[in-house]
Amino acid sequence: MFRVTVEPAVLLYCVSYMVQLSVLQDFIFTKLCSEQYSQEVCVARWKEDTVTDVACVENQAVNYVMWLSVITSILSVIMAQFFGVALDR
């Protein structure tokens, strides 16, 4: 019989979480930019003349993603403590 290990599931979870986090970061930036600026500024955000306009939106998006990561990590640590004790029995 094959022994089933947890490593493939953890790998898939970590990869999917990193992909989700990068997509979420771009989504938050796009939503914040569309609320504060026109569509032309948001689409051309990498051009030289619009970089300073979008800097405050970028700071807000980074702040949201940072706090989302902190909250997610804290909740994961707390839940791991409870599940670890319960599953070790």
ZAVEX-617307 format. One line per 3 residues: number of its first residue (from 1); their letters; for each residue x, y, z of N, C-alpha, C, CB. Coordinates in nm, 2 decimals, decimal comma. Glycine has a CB too. Example, Ala and Ser with C-alpha at 12.3 -4.5 7.8 and 13.67 -1.06 7.14 Angstrom:
<sites>
1) as) 1,32 -0,57 0,78 1,23 -0,45 0,78 1,32 -0,33 0,78 1,13 -0,45 0,90 ~ 1,28 -0,22 0,71 1,37 -0,11 0,71 1,29 0,00 0,79 1,41 -0,06 0,57
</sites>
This chain:
<sites>
1) mfr) 0,08 -0,12 0,00 0,00 0,00 0,00 0,09 0,12 0,00 -0,10 0,00 0,12 ~ 0,03 0,23 -0,06 0,10 0,35 -0,06 0,07 0,43 0,07 0,07 0,44 -0,19 ~ 0,17 0,50 0,12 0,14 0,58 0,24 0,11 0,72 0,19 0,27 0,58 0,33
4) vtv) 0,00 0,77 0,24 -0,04 0,91 0,20 0,02 1,01 0,30 -0,20 0,92 0,20 ~ 0,09 1,11 0,24 0,15 1,21 0,32 0,08 1,34 0,30 0,30 1,22 0,29 ~ 0,11 1,43 0,39 0,05 1,56 0,38 0,12 1,67 0,30 0,03 1,62 0,52
7) epa) 0,25 1,63 0,26 0,33 1,73 0,18 0,27 1,78 0,05 0,46 1,67 0,16 ~ 0,21 1,69 -0,03 0,15 1,74 -0,16 0,03 1,83 -0,13 0,10 1,62 -0,24 ~ -0,05 1,81 -0,03 -0,16 1,90 0,00 -0,11 2,03 0,05 -0,25 1,83 0,11
10) vll) 0,00 2,03 0,13 0,05 2,16 0,18 0,12 2,24 0,07 0,16 2,13 0,29 ~ 0,18 2,17 -0,03 0,24 2,23 -0,14 0,13 2,30 -0,23 0,32 2,13 -0,23 ~ 0,03 2,23 -0,26 -0,08 2,28 -0,33 -0,15 2,40 -0,26 -0,19 2,17 -0,36
13) ycv) -0,16 2,39 -0,13 -0,22 2,50 -0,06 -0,14 2,62 -0,06 -0,24 2,46 0,09 ~ -0,01 2,61 -0,05 0,09 2,72 -0,05 0,09 2,79 -0,18 0,22 2,68 0,00 ~ 0,10 2,71 -0,29 0,10 2,76 -0,42 -0,03 2,84 -0,46 0,12 2,65 -0,53
16) sym) -0,14 2,78 -0,42 -0,27 2,84 -0,45 -0,28 2,97 -0,37 -0,39 2,75 -0,42 ~ -0,23 2,97 -0,24 -0,24 3,09 -0,16 -0,16 3,20 -0,22 -0,20 3,06 -0,02 ~ -0,04 3,17 -0,27 0,05 3,28 -0,33 -0,01 3,33 -0,46 0,19 3,22 -0,35
19) vql) -0,07 3,25 -0,54 -0,14 3,29 -0,66 -0,26 3,38 -0,62 -0,18 3,18 -0,75 ~ -0,33 3,34 -0,53 -0,45 3,41 -0,48 -0,41 3,55 -0,43 -0,53 3,34 -0,38 ~ -0,30 3,55 -0,35 -0,26 3,68 -0,29 -0,21 3,78 -0,40 -0,14 3,65 -0,19
22) svl) -0,14 3,73 -0,50 -0,10 3,83 -0,61 -0,22 3,88 -0,69 0,00 3,76 -0,70 ~ -0,32 3,79 -0,71 -0,44 3,83 -0,79 -0,52 3,93 -0,70 -0,52 3,71 -0,83 ~ -0,53 3,90 -0,57 -0,60 3,99 -0,48 -0,53 4,13 -0,47 -0,61 3,93 -0,35
25) qdf) -0,40 4,13 -0,47 -0,33 4,26 -0,46 -0,36 4,34 -0,59 -0,18 4,23 -0,45 ~ -0,36 4,28 -0,70 -0,39 4,36 -0,82 -0,54 4,40 -0,83 -0,36 4,27 -0,95 ~ -0,62 4,32 -0,78 -0,77 4,35 -0,77 -0,79 4,47 -0,68 -0,85 4,23 -0,72
28) ift) -0,73 4,47 -0,56 -0,74 4,58 -0,47 -0,69 4,71 -0,53 -0,67 4,55 -0,33 ~ -0,57 4,70 -0,59 -0,51 4,82 -0,66 -0,61 4,87 -0,77 -0,38 4,79 -0,72 ~ -0,66 4,78 -0,85 -0,75 4,83 -0,95 -0,88 4,89 -0,90 -0,79 4,71 -1,04
31) klc) -0,94 4,83 -0,79 -1,06 4,89 -0,73 -1,03 5,03 -0,67 -1,11 4,80 -0,62 ~ -0,92 5,04 -0,60 -0,88 5,17 -0,54 -0,85 5,28 -0,64 -0,77 5,16 -0,44 ~ -0,79 5,24 -0,75 -0,75 5,33 -0,86 -0,88 5,38 -0,93 -0,65 5,27 -0,95
34) seq) -0,97 5,28 -0,95 -1,09 5,32 -1,03 -1,18 5,41 -0,94 -1,17 5,20 -1,07 ~ -1,17 5,40 -0,81 -1,25 5,49 -0,72 -1,20 5,63 -0,72 -1,26 5,43 -0,58 ~ -1,07 5,65 -0,73 -1,01 5,78 -0,72 -0,97 5,85 -0,85 -0,89 5,77 -0,63
37) ysq) -0,94 5,77 -0,95 -0,90 5,83 -1,08 -0,98 5,77 -1,19 -0,75 5,79 -1,10 ~ -0,96 5,83 -1,31 -1,03 5,79 -1,43 -0,97 5,66 -1,48 -1,03 5,90 -1,54 ~ -1,04 5,60 -1,57 -1,00 5,47 -1,63 -0,87 5,49 -1,71 -1,11 5,41 -1,72
40) evc) -0,85 5,60 -1,77 -0,72 5,62 -1,85 -0,60 5,63 -1,76 -0,73 5,75 -1,93 ~ -0,61 5,69 -1,64 -0,50 5,69 -1,55 -0,47 5,55 -1,50 -0,53 5,79 -1,43 ~ -0,57 5,48 -1,47 -0,55 5,34 -1,41 -0,49 5,25 -1,51 -0,68 5,29 -1,36
43) var) -0,53 5,26 -1,63 -0,48 5,17 -1,74 -0,33 5,20 -1,77 -0,56 5,17 -1,86 ~ -0,30 5,33 -1,77 -0,17 5,38 -1,80 -0,09 5,40 -1,68 -0,17 5,50 -1,89 ~ -0,10 5,32 -1,58 -0,03 5,35 -1,45 0,12 5,32 -1,45 -0,09 5,26 -1,34
46) wke) 0,17 5,26 -1,55 0,31 5,23 -1,56 0,39 5,34 -1,64 0,34 5,10 -1,61 ~ 0,31 5,43 -1,70 0,38 5,54 -1,78 0,44 5,64 -1,68 0,28 5,60 -1,87 ~ 0,54 5,71 -1,74 0,62 5,81 -1,66 0,53 5,92 -1,60 0,72 5,87 -1,74
49) dtv) 0,43 5,97 -1,67 0,36 6,09 -1,62 0,25 6,05 -1,52 0,30 6,16 -1,74 ~ 0,21 5,93 -1,51 0,11 5,89 -1,41 0,16 5,82 -1,29 0,01 5,80 -1,48 ~ 0,29 5,80 -1,28 0,34 5,72 -1,17 0,32 5,80 -1,04 0,49 5,70 -1,19
52) tdv) 0,34 5,93 -1,04 0,32 6,01 -0,92 0,17 6,02 -0,88 0,38 6,15 -0,93 ~ 0,08 6,01 -0,98 -0,06 6,02 -0,95 -0,11 5,90 -0,88 -0,14 6,04 -1,08 ~ -0,06 5,78 -0,91 -0,11 5,66 -0,86 -0,03 5,61 -0,74 -0,10 5,55 -0,97
55) acv) 0,07 5,69 -0,69 0,15 5,65 -0,58 0,07 5,63 -0,45 0,26 5,75 -0,56 ~ -0,03 5,72 -0,43 -0,11 5,71 -0,30 -0,20 5,59 -0,31 -0,19 5,84 -0,28 ~ -0,25 5,56 -0,43 -0,33 5,44 -0,44 -0,25 5,31 -0,42 -0,40 5,43 -0,58
58) enq) -0,13 5,31 -0,46 -0,04 5,20 -0,44 -0,01 5,18 -0,29 0,10 5,22 -0,52 ~ 0,01 5,29 -0,22 0,04 5,29 -0,08 -0,08 5,23 0,00 0,07 5,42 -0,02 ~ -0,20 5,27 -0,04 -0,32 5,22 0,02 -0,34 5,07 -0,01 -0,45 5,29 -0,03
61) avn) -0,31 5,03 -0,13 -0,33 4,89 -0,17 -0,23 4,80 -0,09 -0,31 4,87 -0,32 ~ -0,10 4,85 -0,08 0,00 4,78 0,00 -0,04 4,76 0,14 0,13 4,84 -0,02 ~ -0,10 4,87 0,20 -0,15 4,87 0,34 -0,26 4,77 0,36 -0,20 5,01 0,38
64) yvm) -0,35 4,76 0,26 -0,46 4,66 0,27 -0,41 4,52 0,27 -0,57 4,69 0,16 ~ -0,32 4,50 0,17 -0,27 4,36 0,15 -0,18 4,32 0,27 -0,18 4,35 0,02 ~ -0,11 4,42 0,33 -0,03 4,39 0,45 -0,11 4,35 0,57 0,06 4,51 0,49
67) wls) -0,22 4,42 0,59 -0,31 4,39 0,70 -0,38 4,26 0,68 -0,40 4,50 0,73 ~ -0,42 4,23 0,56 -0,48 4,11 0,52 -0,39 3,99 0,55 -0,53 4,11 0,37 ~ -0,26 4,00 0,52 -0,17 3,90 0,54 -0,14 3,88 0,69 -0,03 3,93 0,47
70) vit) -0,14 3,99 0,77 -0,12 3,98 0,91 -0,24 3,91 0,98 -0,10 4,12 0,97 ~ -0,36 3,95 0,94 -0,48 3,89 1,00 -0,48 3,74 0,96 -0,60 3,96 0,95 ~ -0,46 3,71 0,84 -0,46 3,57 0,79 -0,36 3,48 0,87 -0,44 3,56 0,64
73) sil) -0,24 3,54 0,89 -0,13 3,46 0,95 -0,17 3,44 1,10 0,00 3,54 0,94 ~ -0,22 3,54 1,17 -0,26 3,53 1,31 -0,37 3,42 1,33 -0,30 3,66 1,37 ~ -0,47 3,43 1,24 -0,57 3,33 1,25 -0,52 3,19 1,22 -0,69 3,36 1,15
76) svi) -0,43 3,18 1,13 -0,37 3,04 1,10 -0,29 2,99 1,21 -0,28 3,05 0,97 ~ -0,22 3,07 1,28 -0,14 3,03 1,40 -0,23 2,99 1,51 -0,05 3,14 1,45 ~ -0,34 3,06 1,54 -0,43 3,03 1,64 -0,50 2,90 1,61 -0,54 3,14 1,66
79) maq) -0,55 2,88 1,49 -0,62 2,76 1,45 -0,52 2,64 1,45 -0,68 2,77 1,32 ~ -0,40 2,66 1,42 -0,30 2,55 1,42 -0,28 2,50 1,56 -0,17 2,59 1,35 ~ -0,28 2,59 1,66 -0,26 2,55 1,80 -0,38 2,46 1,84 -0,25 2,68 1,89
82) ffg) -0,50 2,50 1,81 -0,61 2,42 1,85 -0,62 2,28 1,77 -0,74 2,49 1,82 ~ -0,60 2,29 1,64 -0,60 2,16 1,56 -0,48 2,07 1,59 -0,61 2,19 1,41 ~ -0,37 2,13 1,62 -0,25 2,05 1,65 -0,27 1,97 1,78 -0,13 2,14 1,67
85) val) -0,33 2,03 1,88 -0,35 1,96 2,01 -0,46 1,86 1,99 -0,39 2,06 2,12 ~ -0,57 1,89 1,92 -0,68 1,80 1,90 -0,64 1,68 1,81 -0,80 1,87 1,83 ~ -0,56 1,70 1,71 -0,52 1,59 1,62 -0,40 1,50 1,67 -0,49 1,64 1,49
88) dr) -0,33 1,55 1,77 -0,22 1,47 1,83 -0,27 1,36 1,92 -0,13 1,56 1,90 ~ -0,39 1,36 1,96 -0,44 1,26 2,06 -0,47 1,13 1,99 -0,57 1,31 2,12
</sites>
